[in-house]
Amino acid sequence: MTDLHKHRSRTVTEGVTRTPHRAFLRATGLDDDAIDKPFVAIVDTFGENTPCSMSLNQISDNVRLGVAAGGGVPIRGSAISVSDGTSMNHSGMRFSLVSRETIADSVELFVRAHCYDALVGVAGCDKTLPGILMGMVRVNVPGVFLFGGAMLPGVAPDGSQATILTAIEAVGAAQRGDMSAQTLRGIEKRCTPTAGSCPGQFTANTMAMVAEVLGLAPLGSAMVPAVYSERIAIARRAGEHVMRALRNGGPLPRDLVTRKSLENACAAVAATGGSTNAMLHIPAIAHEAGIEFTLDDVSEVLARTPLIGDMQPGGRYLAVDLHHVGGVPAVLNALLAGGHLHGDTLTQSGETLEVALRAFPGPDGRVVRPHTEPLSPNAGLVVLRGNLAPDGAALKTAGLKQLVFSGTARVFETEEDCMAVVSAGTYREGDVLVIRNEGPKGGPGMREMLSVTAAIYGQGMGEKVALLTDGRFSGATRGMCIGYVGPEAASGGPIRLLRDGDRIHIDAIRGTLDVELSDEALAARAAEAKPFVRARLGGVLEKYEALVRPAKFGAVTHSGAVDWPYEASLGETPTPEEAKR
């Protein structure tokens, strides 16, 4: 490979016509020596709106040191972050998934508009991780991803371990009268003691694992807690790694994101009972690389992957526990030994995954089981299909005591309608609570239903009822909760035809989701069905609704695989090297 050095930034730094550009660069503090060096973008999602992102400044500052030590010029930029924690269970959640696209767009805008040579992306919250990863693959310059890390758990008033999930589920217990207001308040004050993302195998930690398995993040980096000083060293090394990738000519993000590495990422998610949101985000990352990798492809990997990580919310352990026994590589070594991984994919270092994993320990037998002693022979995530979900639906089975459920539909047009009934406790064992019109287009924005599902669980009804939606669930969701039902109601899916009293059958063993209605009956209902109409949207939601594609393709908003051709300076002749690129 060829040393890329200033392969992009030459566009703005070289030639007579770039005199004004250099003048602007000098106004930022750059001199002749700096202008001759590669420009490395550092894009983070720092913000004071969420504990997930509060620690990212320190990470980006230390990335700067690594880039400078490696001979580059670090240039920081920022993208927005929407806190799923505080946007939950109200209209603000419509903006969460939308923010993923905005973040990916922001990376492209920052890097391409200024012709930066390389990129280090830093993120800490649910949608910020896939957003940064999508942006990295889209611009396809030498890049390294860094996660901000998870928070440490807190301690409940009774001395037991507490996390944000404890607080969310405690709401249901308090609503039922099983918990005092004082205890609830005590949990609220003690469950989130540090900066960092939610500490279980929820969406942020799941996607941090995905980044590591894809090769976009350094091996062993994902599960280090946010407040551990080790993250400072990881950040400095990341700056050095991106400079090495520039010198070596890669590997580039699209060298790393391949069909094989995507299958590896799905296997890691399945093996740890990770967030169902990964089933949305992995296809979206693949889309940026020009790879069609749909829910069907995810499903194939899930079906053949055992559950070996005993991780919350379905299991017992947190990110910090996984870190102490070897981190993500411990999971990967167990999967590799069982033949569940492609060992010939590339890592950030340029080594194959199989070779790179030799430096890390295997399963500890407690947090991570060996492949010969799985918690379950099947993955912790299942894709269901049937006459109610022709395009598929997702169910997290990790921790479920029963995998088959039949019940009576109780239909709600919005999340708020369902939450009112759940809060009042006016639903019954055997109900299938159906929330529709919450898909990517119908929401729009595909809201997460964590508050509803957690309240149900906290009321002791977690596996006595089922919840079915064309919206999303949080990585912290547990119970018989089925999301991503496709096609969604707004796109004419069968979920729009359900009525109160319909009999619904869920079978996670066979992978089926059906309503007890004939094709003729469904067709008759379709003929007389009227679409659900919301008020005028305007703003970003209006643009998102017009562009978003179905969930099975990752709810993406553009055609994918963006090409970034090299260009000569205006009025200048391309060099022979430029002409070859």
C-alpha positions in Angstrom: 0.0 0.0 0.0 1.0 3.6 -0.6 1.6 6.2 2.1 -1.6 8.3 2.0 -0.1 11.2 3.9 -1.9 14.3 2.5 -4.0 12.4 0.0 -7.1 14.6 0.7 -5.9 17.8 2.3 -3.7 18.7 -0.6 -6.9 19.8 -2.3 -7.0 22.8 0.1 -3.3 23.3 0.9 -1.4 23.1 -2.4 -1.2 25.4 -5.4 -1.5 29.1 -6.2 -5.3 29.0 -6.2 -5.3 27.8 -2.6 -3.7 30.9 -1.2 -7.0 32.0 0.5 -7.4 28.6 1.9 -4.0 28.6 3.5 -4.7 32.1 4.8 -7.8 30.7 6.6 -5.7 27.8 8.0 -3.1 30.2 9.3 -5.9 32.1 11.1 -6.6 28.8 13.0 -3.0 28.7 14.2 -1.3 26.6 11.6 2.1 27.5 10.2 4.1 26.2 7.2 5.2 23.0 9.1 1.7 22.2 10.1 0.2 22.9 6.7 2.6 20.3 5.2 1.4 17.6 7.6 -1.7 15.3 7.2 -5.0 16.8 8.6 -6.8 14.3 11.0 -10.4 15.0 11.9 -11.5 14.1 15.4 -15.3 14.0 15.5 -17.0 13.4 18.9 -20.5 13.6 20.3 -19.6 15.4 23.5 -22.4 17.0 25.3 -23.7 17.8 28.8 -27.1 16.4 28.0 -26.3 12.8 28.9 -23.8 11.0 31.2 -22.9 8.8 28.1 -21.1 11.8 26.4 -19.8 13.8 29.3 -16.4 12.1 29.4 -15.7 12.4 25.7 -13.8 15.7 25.9 -10.9 14.0 27.7 -10.8 11.1 25.2 -10.7 13.5 22.2 -8.0 15.6 23.9 -5.8 12.5 24.3 -6.5 11.4 20.7 -5.0 14.8 19.8 -1.8 13.9 21.6 -1.5 10.6 19.7 -2.2 12.2 16.3 0.4 14.9 17.0 3.0 12.4 18.2 2.4 10.4 15.0 3.1 13.5 12.8 -0.4 14.7 12.1 -2.4 17.8 12.7 -5.5 17.0 14.9 -8.6 19.1 14.1 -11.6 18.6 16.4 -15.3 18.8 15.4 -18.5 17.8 17.1 -21.8 16.1 16.2 -25.0 16.2 18.2 -26.2 13.6 20.7 -29.7 12.8 21.7 -30.1 11.2 25.1 -32.3 8.2 25.0 -32.5 8.3 28.8 -34.3 11.6 28.9 -36.1 11.5 25.5 -37.8 8.3 26.5 -41.6 7.9 26.7 -42.5 11.3 25.1 -42.4 12.9 21.7 -38.7 13.5 22.1 -38.0 9.9 21.4 -39.0 10.5 17.7 -35.7 12.3 17.3 -33.4 9.6 18.6 -33.1 7.4 15.6 -33.2 10.5 13.4 -30.1 11.7 15.2 -28.2 8.6 13.9 -28.5 9.9 10.4 -27.7 13.5 11.4 -24.5 12.3 13.1 -23.4 10.2 10.0 -24.2 13.3 7.8 -22.2 15.5 10.2 -19.1 13.3 9.9 -19.4 13.4 6.1 -19.9 17.2 6.1 -17.0 17.9 8.4 -14.5 15.5 6.7 -15.4 16.0 3.0 -16.0 19.7 3.1 -12.5 20.3 4.6 -10.7 17.4 2.8 -9.3 15.8 5.9 -6.9 12.9 5.4 -8.0 10.6 8.3 -10.6 10.4 11.0 -11.0 9.4 14.7 -14.6 9.1 15.7 -15.6 9.2 19.4 -19.1 8.4 20.7 -20.8 7.3 23.9 -24.6 7.0 23.6 -27.0 4.6 21.8 -27.4 6.3 18.4 -24.1 8.1 18.4 -22.1 4.9 18.0 -23.8 3.7 14.8 -24.0 7.3 13.5 -20.2 7.8 13.9 -19.5 4.3 12.5 -21.8 4.9 9.5 -20.0 8.2 8.8 -16.6 6.6 9.0 -17.5 3.9 6.4 -19.1 6.6 4.2 -16.1 8.8 4.0 -13.7 5.8 3.9 -10.5 7.5 4.9 -8.1 5.8 7.4 -10.2 5.8 10.6 -10.4 4.6 14.2 -13.5 4.5 16.4 -13.4 5.0 20.2 -16.2 4.3 22.6 -16.6 6.5 25.7 -17.2 3.5 27.9 -19.9 2.4 30.3 -20.7 3.8 33.7 -20.2 1.8 36.9 -23.2 0.4 38.7 -24.7 2.0 41.8 -26.0 0.6 45.0 -29.7 0.5 45.9 -31.0 1.5 49.4 -31.1 -2.2 50.3 -27.4 -2.7 49.4 -28.0 -4.5 46.1 -26.5 -3.5 42.8 -28.5 -0.9 40.9 -28.4 0.5 37.4 -30.6 2.7 35.3 -32.7 -0.4 34.5 -33.3 -0.8 38.2 -34.9 2.7 38.3 -36.9 2.1 35.1 -38.4 -1.2 36.3 -38.9 0.2 39.8 -41.5 2.6 38.4 -43.8 -0.4 37.6 -43.3 -1.7 41.1 -44.2 1.6 42.6 -47.2 2.0 40.4 -48.4 -1.4 41.7 -47.8 -0.4 45.3 -45.0 -2.9 45.9 -42.4 -0.2 46.5 -42.5 2.9 48.7 -41.8 6.4 47.3 -38.8 6.7 49.6 -37.2 3.5 48.2 -37.9 4.6 44.6 -36.3 8.0 45.4 -33.3 6.2 46.9 -32.8 4.1 43.7 -33.1 7.3 41.6 -30.3 9.0 43.5 -27.9 6.0 43.6 -28.3 4.0 40.5 -26.2 6.1 38.1 -23.1 7.1 40.1 -20.6 7.9 37.3 -20.3 9.2 33.7 -20.7 6.7 31.0 -23.3 4.7 29.1 -25.8 2.3 30.6 -23.6 -0.5 32.0 -25.4 -3.7 30.8 -25.4 -5.2 27.3 -27.7 -2.5 26.1 -27.4 -0.7 22.8 -24.3 1.4 23.5 -22.2 -1.5 24.8 -23.6 -3.8 22.1 -22.6 -1.4 19.3 -19.2 -0.8 21.0 -18.7 -4.5 20.7 -19.8 -4.4 17.0 -17.2 -1.7 16.3 -14.5 -3.8 17.8 -15.5 -7.0 15.9 -15.7 -5.1 12.6 -12.1 -3.9 13.1 -13.1 -0.2 13.3 -12.1 0.0 17.0 -9.0 -1.4 18.7 -9.4 -4.9 20.2 -10.0 -4.8 23.9 -11.2 -1.2 24.0 -15.0 -1.5 24.1 -15.7 -2.7 27.7 -13.3 -0.5 29.6 -15.5 1.7 31.9 -15.7 5.4 31.2 -14.1 6.4 34.4 -11.1 4.1 34.2 -7.8 5.9 33.4 -7.0 3.1 30.9 -9.2 5.0 28.5 -6.7 7.8 28.4 -4.0 5.5 27.1 -6.4 3.9 24.6 -7.2 7.3 23.3 -3.6 8.3 22.8 -2.9 5.0 21.0 -5.9 5.5 18.8 -4.3 8.7 17.5 -1.1 6.8 16.8 -3.0 4.0 15.1 -4.8 6.3 12.7 -1.4 7.8 11.7 0.0 4.4 11.1 -3.0 3.6 8.9 -2.2 6.7 6.9 1.4 5.7 6.5 0.5 2.2 5.5 -2.3 3.1 3.2 -4.9 1.4 5.3 -6.7 -0.7 6.2 -9.6 1.6 5.2 -13.1 1.3 6.8 -14.4 -0.5 3.7 -11.5 -2.9 3.9 -12.7 -3.8 7.4 -16.5 -3.8 6.9 -17.1 -6.9 4.8 -19.8 -9.6 4.7 -17.6 -11.8 6.8 -16.9 -9.1 9.4 -20.6 -8.2 9.5 -21.4 -11.9 10.2 -18.8 -11.8 13.0 -20.5 -8.8 14.5 -23.9 -10.5 14.4 -22.4 -13.5 16.1 -20.9 -11.4 18.9 -24.2 -9.7 19.5 -26.1 -13.0 19.5 -23.5 -14.6 21.8 -23.9 -11.9 24.5 -27.7 -11.4 24.2 -27.1 -7.9 22.9 -29.5 -5.2 22.0 -32.1 -5.8 19.3 -31.2 -2.4 18.0 -28.0 -4.0 16.5 -30.4 -5.7 14.0 -31.2 -2.2 12.8 -27.7 -0.7 13.0 -25.6 -3.5 11.5 -27.5 -3.4 8.2 -27.2 0.4 8.2 -23.4 0.2 8.5 -23.3 -2.4 5.8 -25.3 -0.1 3.6 -22.6 2.6 3.8 -20.1 0.0 2.5 -22.4 -0.9 -0.4 -23.2 -4.3 1.1 -26.8 -5.4 1.2 -27.1 -7.0 4.6 -30.6 -7.2 5.8 -32.6 -8.6 8.7 -32.6 -11.9 6.8 -28.8 -12.0 6.9 -28.8 -11.1 10.6 -31.3 -13.9 11.2 -29.1 -16.5 9.6 -26.2 -15.8 11.9 -28.4 -15.6 15.0 -29.9 -19.0 14.3 -26.5 -20.7 14.3 -24.8 -18.8 17.3 -25.0 -20.0 20.9 -25.6 -17.7 23.8 -22.3 -17.8 25.9 -22.2 -14.3 27.6 -24.2 -14.1 30.8 -24.9 -10.4 30.4 -27.6 -8.1 31.6 -30.5 -7.5 31.0 -31.1 -11.2 30.4 -28.2 -12.4 32.4 -26.2 -11.4 35.5 -23.2 -9.4 34.5 -22.2 -5.9 33.3 -19.7 -4.4 31.0 -17.2 -3.9 33.8 -17.4 -7.6 34.6 -16.7 -8.5 31.0 -13.8 -6.1 31.0 -12.2 -7.7 34.0 -12.3 -11.2 32.4 -10.8 -10.1 29.1 -13.4 -7.9 27.3 -14.8 -8.6 23.9 -11.8 -10.7 22.8 -12.8 -13.3 25.5 -16.2 -13.7 23.7 -14.5 -13.8 20.3 -12.0 -16.4 21.4 -14.8 -18.6 22.6 -16.7 -18.2 19.3 -13.6 -18.8 17.2 -12.9 -22.0 19.1 -16.4 -23.2 18.3 -16.2 -22.3 14.6 -18.7 -19.5 14.9 -16.4 -16.7 13.6 -14.5 -16.0 10.4 -10.9 -15.7 11.6 -9.6 -14.2 8.4 -11.2 -10.8 8.7 -8.9 -7.8 9.2 -8.5 -5.9 12.5 -7.5 -2.3 13.1 -3.8 -3.3 13.3 -3.9 -5.0 9.9 -3.6 -8.5 11.4 -6.3 -11.1 10.8 -8.7 -11.5 13.7 -7.5 -15.0 14.4 -3.9 -13.8 14.8 -4.8 -10.7 16.8 -6.9 -12.7 19.3 -3.9 -14.8 20.3 -2.8 -11.9 22.6 -6.0 -12.1 24.6 -7.5 -14.6 27.0 -10.3 -17.0 26.3 -13.6 -17.5 28.2 -13.5 -17.4 32.0 -16.3 -19.9 32.4 -18.4 -17.5 34.5 -19.1 -14.2 32.6 -18.3 -15.9 29.3 -18.9 -19.6 28.9 -16.8 -21.8 26.6 -18.6 -22.8 23.4 -19.0 -26.3 24.7 -21.0 -25.1 27.7 -23.4 -22.4 26.3 -26.2 -20.9 28.3 -28.4 -21.7 25.4 -27.8 -23.5 22.1 -29.6 -20.7 20.4 -28.8 -17.0 20.1 -30.2 -14.5 22.5 -32.0 -12.8 19.6 -34.5 -14.3 17.2 -36.2 -13.1 14.0 -39.8 -14.1 13.7 -41.9 -14.3 10.5 -45.5 -15.1 9.6 -48.6 -13.6 8.3 -48.3 -10.7 10.8 -44.6 -10.0 10.0 -43.8 -11.0 6.4 -40.6 -8.9 6.5 -39.7 -10.1 10.0 -39.8 -9.0 13.6 -37.2 -9.1 16.4 -37.4 -10.7 19.8 -34.7 -10.8 22.5 -34.9 -14.3 24.0 -32.0 -14.1 26.4 -33.4 -14.5 29.9 -36.9 -15.5 28.8 -38.4 -18.4 30.7 -40.9 -19.3 28.0 -40.5 -19.1 24.2 -44.0 -19.7 23.1 -47.0 -17.3 23.8 -50.5 -17.1 22.6 -52.8 -14.3 23.6 -55.5 -11.8 22.7 -54.7 -8.6 20.9 -55.3 -5.2 22.5 -54.5 -2.6 19.9 -53.1 0.9 20.5 -52.4 3.5 17.8 -49.6 5.2 19.7 -47.1 4.5 22.5 -48.9 7.0 24.8 -52.2 5.2 24.5 -50.6 2.0 25.6 -48.6 3.6 28.4 -51.8 5.1 29.9 -53.3 1.6 30.2 -50.1 0.1 31.6 -49.7 2.9 34.2 -53.3 2.3 35.3 -52.9 -1.4 35.4 -56.0 -2.0 33.3 -54.7 -4.8 31.2 -54.8 -8.6 31.8 -52.6 -11.6 31.8 -52.7 -13.2 28.3 -53.0 -9.8 26.5 -50.9 -9.1 23.5 -50.4 -5.3 23.7 -50.0 -4.0 20.1 -48.5 -0.6 19.5 -48.6 0.4 15.8 -47.8 3.6 13.8 -44.4 3.8 15.5 -42.2 2.5 12.7 -39.5 4.5 10.9 -42.0 6.2 8.6 -45.1 6.0 10.7 -43.7 7.4 13.9 -41.8 8.9 12.3 -38.5 8.0 14.0 -39.3 4.5 15.3 -39.5 5.3 19.1 -38.1 2.9 21.7 -40.7 1.5 24.1 -38.5 0.9 27.1 -40.7 2.8 29.6 -43.7 0.7 28.6 -41.9 -2.6 28.7 -40.1 -1.8 31.9 -43.3 -0.8 33.6 -44.9 -4.1 32.6 -41.9 -6.0 34.0 -41.9 -3.9 37.2 -45.5 -4.8 37.7 -44.7 -8.5 37.6 -46.3 -9.0 34.2 -43.1 -9.3 32.1 -43.9 -12.8 30.8 -47.6 -12.9 31.5 -48.3 -10.5 28.6 -46.6 -9.9 25.2 -45.9 -6.5 23.6 -45.8 -6.2 19.8 -44.8 -3.1 17.9 -43.5 -1.7 14.5 -41.4 0.6 16.7 -38.2 -0.3 18.6 -37.2 -1.6 22.0 -34.2 -0.5 24.1 -31.3 -2.8 24.6 -32.4 -2.8 28.2 -35.8 -4.3 27.3 -36.7 -7.8 28.6 -39.8 -9.9 28.5 -41.9 -11.1 25.6 -41.4 -7.9 23.6 -41.4 -8.0 19.8 -40.2 -5.0 17.8 -39.5 -4.0 14.2 -42.6 -5.7 12.9 -42.4 -5.3 9.1 -43.8 -4.0 7.0 -44.8 -1.3 9.4 -48.3 0.0 9.6 -47.6 3.1 7.7 -46.3 1.0 4.8 -49.3 -1.2 4.6 -48.1 -4.0 6.9 -50.6 -6.5 8.4 -50.1 -5.0 11.8 -52.4 -2.1 10.7 -55.2 -4.6 10.2 -55.3 -6.0 13.8 -58.3 -5.5 16.0 -59.0 -5.9 19.7 -59.7 -9.6 20.4 -57.6 -11.1 17.5 -55.7 -14.2 18.5 -52.0 -13.9 18.1 -49.4 -16.7 18.3 -45.7 -16.2 19.0 -43.3 -19.1 18.7 -39.6 -18.2 19.2 -38.6 -21.8 18.8 -40.1 -22.1 15.3 -39.5 -18.4 14.6 -43.1 -17.6 13.8 -45.5 -14.7 14.4 -49.0 -15.1 13.2 -52.5 -13.8 13.7 -55.3 -16.3 13.6 -56.9 -14.9 10.5 -57.1 -16.3 7.0 -55.6 -14.6 3.9 -59.2 -13.8 2.8 -60.0 -12.2 6.1 -56.9 -10.0 6.1 -57.6 -9.0 2.5 -61.1 -8.0 3.4 -59.8 -5.8 6.3 -57.2 -4.3 4.0 -59.9 -3.2 1.6 -61.7 -1.2 4.2 -58.7 0.0 6.3 -58.0 3.7 6.6 -54.5 5.1 7.3 -53.7 6.6 10.7 -53.2 10.3 10.2 -50.9 12.5 12.3 -50.7 16.2 12.5 -48.4 18.0 10.1 -44.8 17.3 11.0 -42.5 20.0 9.5 -38.8 20.2 10.4 -36.4 17.3 10.6 -39.2 14.7 11.1 -40.8 15.7 7.8 -37.5 15.3 5.9 -36.9 11.9 7.7 -40.3 10.6 6.9 -39.8 11.4 3.2 -36.5 9.6 3.0 -36.4 6.7 5.4 -36.4 3.1 4.1 -37.8 0.0 5.9 -36.4 -1.3 9.1 -35.2 -4.5 7.5 -32.7 -2.5 5.5 -31.6 -0.5 8.6 -34.0 2.5 8.3 -31.4 4.2 6.2 -32.0 7.5 4.3 -29.8 7.4 1.2 -28.7 5.0 -1.6 -25.5 4.0 0.2 -21.8 3.5 -0.8 -21.0 7.2 -1.3 -18.1 7.7 -3.7 -15.5 10.4 -2.9 -13.4 11.0 -6.0 -10.1 12.7 -5.9 -10.0 16.1 -7.6 -7.3 18.5 -8.8 -7.0 22.0 -7.4 -8.9 24.6 -9.6 -6.7 25.7 -12.4 -4.0 23.2 -11.5 -2.9 20.1 -13.3 -3.3 16.8 -11.4 -0.1 15.1 -10.5 0.6 11.6 -11.9 -0.1 10.2 -8.5 -3.5 11.9 -8.4 -4.4 10.8 -11.8 -3.8 7.2 -10.8 -6.2 7.4 -7.8 
